Amino acid sequence: MTQLKVSRLIEVSKILTTKSGQELSDFVQYVADLAEQVVRTLRNGVSFVDNMDASFKDAKLVSGTAAIINSGTKRPRMIQIAQIMSETYALDSFTWYIDAQGRTQVKATFTGSPASTQISVVLLIVYG
């Protein structure tokens, strides 16, 4: 992963010496603080799951067959396949839904996959 190399973000002191900087001093300070927080967070190794209400879940799916997954006590807002653990079968289609019993179900089809073959996948579940 590429590391951020920023020696300084915004030279607030230089900007505030200008007429525009003085007129927009609150805005300039806000943008400088925001930029500093974003860069600090990125340098400290921000991750998607740490900063979103989301989780990754391993699952084994059979092409064309719905599978119940445990999404916990939260209701999913989005489910996507983040990774397929197969060099043989490609994802053809994917859908998910909450069934009449309130269970989360996912269904995928994989190109060329025999009907009984389980394909290991990693699901990204976003809640909200």
C-alpha positions as CSV (number, residue, x, y, z in Angstrom):
1,M,0.0,0.0,0.0
2,T,1.3,3.5,-0.9
3,Q,2.2,5.6,2.2
4,L,1.1,9.2,2.3
5,K,4.1,11.6,2.4
6,V,2.8,15.0,3.2
7,S,5.2,17.4,4.9
8,R,2.6,20.0,5.5
9,L,-1.0,20.4,4.4
10,I,-2.1,23.9,4.6
11,E,0.1,26.9,5.6
12,V,-2.6,28.7,7.6
13,S,-0.3,31.4,8.8
14,K,0.6,32.4,5.2
15,I,-3.0,32.3,4.0
16,L,-4.2,34.4,7.0
17,T,-1.8,37.2,6.0
18,T,-3.8,37.8,2.8
19,K,-7.0,39.9,2.6
20,S,-8.9,36.8,1.4
21,G,-7.5,34.7,4.2
22,Q,-8.6,37.2,6.8
23,E,-12.1,37.4,5.4
24,L,-12.3,33.6,5.3
25,S,-10.3,32.8,8.4
26,D,-12.9,30.5,10.0
27,F,-13.3,28.6,6.8
28,V,-9.5,28.3,6.2
29,Q,-9.0,27.1,9.8
30,Y,-11.9,24.5,9.4
31,V,-10.4,23.1,6.1
32,A,-6.9,23.0,7.6
33,D,-8.2,21.1,10.7
34,L,-10.2,18.7,8.5
35,A,-7.2,18.0,6.2
36,E,-5.0,17.3,9.2
37,Q,-7.5,14.9,10.7
38,V,-7.9,13.0,7.5
39,V,-4.2,12.6,6.9
40,R,-3.6,11.6,10.5
41,T,-6.3,8.9,10.2
42,L,-5.0,7.6,7.0
43,R,-1.4,7.4,8.4
44,N,-2.7,5.4,11.3
45,G,-4.1,2.7,9.1
46,V,-7.8,3.5,8.7
47,S,-9.8,0.5,7.6
48,F,-13.2,0.2,6.0
49,V,-14.7,-2.1,8.7
50,D,-13.3,0.1,11.5
51,N,-15.1,3.1,10.2
52,M,-18.2,1.8,8.7
53,D,-21.0,-0.3,10.3
54,A,-19.9,-3.3,8.3
55,S,-18.4,-6.8,8.6
56,F,-16.7,-9.4,6.4
57,K,-18.2,-12.9,6.5
58,D,-16.9,-16.2,5.0
59,A,-19.5,-18.3,3.3
60,K,-19.7,-21.3,1.0
61,L,-22.2,-20.9,-1.8
62,V,-23.5,-23.4,-4.3
63,S,-24.3,-21.9,-7.7
64,G,-28.0,-21.0,-8.1
65,T,-28.9,-22.0,-4.6
66,A,-30.0,-19.6,-1.9
67,A,-28.0,-19.8,1.3
68,I,-29.0,-18.4,4.8
69,I,-26.2,-16.3,6.4
70,N,-26.1,-15.1,9.9
71,S,-25.9,-11.3,9.7
72,G,-26.2,-10.9,13.4
73,T,-28.9,-8.8,15.1
74,K,-28.5,-5.8,12.7
75,R,-30.4,-5.5,9.5
76,P,-28.1,-5.5,6.4
77,R,-28.4,-2.5,4.0
78,M,-26.0,-3.9,1.4
79,I,-24.3,-7.2,0.8
80,Q,-21.6,-7.7,-1.9
81,I,-19.1,-10.4,-2.7
82,A,-15.7,-9.0,-1.7
83,Q,-13.7,-12.0,-2.8
84,I,-14.2,-15.3,-4.5
85,M,-11.8,-18.1,-3.5
86,S,-11.8,-19.8,-6.9
87,E,-9.5,-19.6,-9.9
88,T,-11.9,-21.8,-11.9
89,Y,-15.4,-20.2,-11.5
90,A,-16.3,-16.6,-12.1
91,L,-19.2,-14.8,-10.6
92,D,-22.1,-14.5,-13.0
93,S,-24.8,-13.0,-10.8
94,F,-25.4,-12.2,-7.1
95,T,-28.5,-11.1,-5.1
96,W,-29.5,-11.0,-1.5
97,Y,-32.8,-10.6,0.4
98,I,-34.5,-10.9,3.7
99,D,-37.0,-13.8,3.6
100,A,-40.5,-13.9,5.2
101,Q,-38.9,-15.3,8.4
102,G,-36.5,-12.4,8.7
103,R,-33.4,-14.4,7.7
104,T,-30.8,-13.0,5.4
105,Q,-30.3,-15.1,2.2
106,V,-27.7,-14.8,-0.5
107,K,-27.7,-16.4,-3.9
108,A,-25.0,-16.4,-6.5
109,T,-24.4,-18.1,-9.8
110,F,-20.9,-19.0,-11.0
111,T,-20.0,-19.5,-14.6
112,G,-19.3,-23.2,-15.3
113,S,-19.8,-24.4,-11.8
114,P,-21.4,-27.8,-11.3
115,A,-24.6,-27.7,-9.3
116,S,-23.2,-29.3,-6.2
117,T,-19.8,-27.5,-5.9
118,Q,-19.4,-25.2,-2.9
119,I,-17.5,-22.0,-3.8
120,S,-15.9,-20.2,-0.9
121,V,-16.5,-16.4,-0.8
122,V,-16.0,-13.5,1.5
123,L,-19.1,-11.3,1.8
124,L,-19.0,-7.6,2.7
125,I,-22.1,-6.8,4.8
126,V,-22.9,-3.1,5.4
127,Y,-25.5,-2.3,8.0
128,G,-27.6,0.8,8.5
